[in-house]
Amino acid sequence: MKKKREKKKRSSRNLKINTRIVLTSVLAIVIPIIIIASFSTVLVHTIASYFNFSTVTTNTYSTINQIQWSQTMWSITNELTGSESEQEVLENLSNFVSPLEKINSVIYIERNGELFYATNGDSTIIEKAKRLVEFDKDKNLNYFGYNGLVIVNHVKSDFNSYLIMIVNDDYTVNDLTKRVSIKGFTNLLLGRTGIIVLIIVALFAIAISFISFISSKTIVKPIKEIADGANEIARGNLDYNIDYESTNELGQTVHAFNDMRIRLKESIENQNKVQEERQILVAGIAHDLRTPLTSAKGYAEGLLDGIADTPEKKEHYIKTICQSISETERILDDLLTVSRLELKGYELNTVDVKIKDFFDDGVEEIKIILDKAEFDFEYECNCSEDAAVSLDVDKFVRVISNIISNSIKYSNPDVRGKIRFSINEYERSVIIELVDNGIGVDRESVSKIFDLMYRADSARTNVADGSGLGLSVCKQIVELHRGIIWASSNLGEGLSIFISLPKVRRIENNEQNTDN
């Protein structure tokens, strides 16, 4: 039952604004009409006696008085056309018109052109009426004049035709040219007519107030919530969420507003994160450059001061200075590479190469580097002869070189180093895997090793441990090749790096098609 009520509530909230406005306008017309019609029905059937609609009570003209005479004529007509006998009709009619005759009104009725009823049997009633106003006996008339009242009406039943005439020479109409006094105006307001008018006005006011309340709740309230949300965001409260669910224009506006707030918050957080990363990058580069430069400066000063007093010491000092300069050059080269790769519109110089041939040729160079580092090396290529990828050869060699250098730098000192290099071909891609047996990285840090200046051990100060740029360069180069790079590791169990590259058309087939 609760779910049904919630569903119904939500469906009513989904009405469009145009629909709400049209519906409100229609209700503003329909509701007062319904209320007034209901009130009129109750008035006629329940409290008609209070206002004396069916009984003439005065010989002075008013709206109520005119209604009373109309109701009286209707009652006489209804009595004449009833199914009672003639004697019963005359008895009922005499009882009904006797109050009218007491206020100096006379009644004259003809049936089929012959006299049927006349007050006190007076046959001169028609002449009295003509002295008050000229009229055609065969036509209906409602005359309310300063000198008297004349009402002429005709009615037919199944067998008879009736002429009904009411005359009153004691009837008056107030002079409208006279100034209405305050007392008269007060009497009008407090009289029966005034009460009816006030009731109708009150019904309209209640209906319009009710409709305004509905409009305020369904339209103004969500707009106010949007305004409050805008103020909160303007104050910097990006966690403020506007709670309004609907599919109409207001609901869509609220949804877009909340999305905008979320995107703004994410944008600011990303900006803060980028700024923080840049600060870490600058601090890290400054630290990494200081270390080799300080070393080179110290050994150069040692040469100037004559501390290196033997050829062997001088050679050692000079080699150390050259090594420090090489480390500085490598850091700057990595930084320059990162800057170039981050530029928009940077393009690779790619060519289609056969996977097997490319890596088979480069394995010898990798083996030489690992032999110098006293590393064991395993190589396996599970690719067909004509499987190919699109590579910028120089940039991709840089990727493999950085990964291998990273494995050498973070080798386990208690175990002989080892790298396993394998390549596997799949339907749409080629996956390269480089696995070492170094110190590894904890699971929480694996996803961060490709970030700029990231080191698993933030306390590491030796530049030989890496500048934190190498793997970031690898990630950017691989992604420019439309590939994916990721890592898997457990602390103390080595590091595995995977590179997935999309395959291209087989080169042999392409060449055959070109020859043809």
Protein Blocks (a to p, Z undefined) as FASTA:
>chain_A
ZZmmmmmmmmmmmpcfklmmmmmmmmmmmmmmmmmmmmmmmmmmmmmmmnommbcfbfcd
cfklmmmmmmmmmmmmmmmmmmbdfklmmmmmmmmmmmmmmnopacdddeehiafbdghh
iaklmmmmmmmpgcdfkbccddddfkbccdddddddfkbccddddddfkbccddfkbccd
fklmmmmmmmmklmmmmmmmmmmmmmmmmmmmmmmmmmmmmmmmmmmmmmmmmnopakbc
cddddfbfklmmmmmmmmmmmmmmmmmmmmmmmmmmmmmmmmmmmmmmmmmmmmmmmmmm
mmmnomamcfklmmmmmmmmmmmmmmmmmmmmmmmmmmmmmpghiacddddddfklmmmm
mmmmmmmmmmmnopacdddddddfklccdddfklmmmmmmmmmmmmmmmccfkbccdddd
dddddfkbccdddddfbebpafklmmmmmpghiafblmbmbfknoghlmmmmmmmmmmmn
opacdddddehiapaddddddddddfklmmmmmmZZ
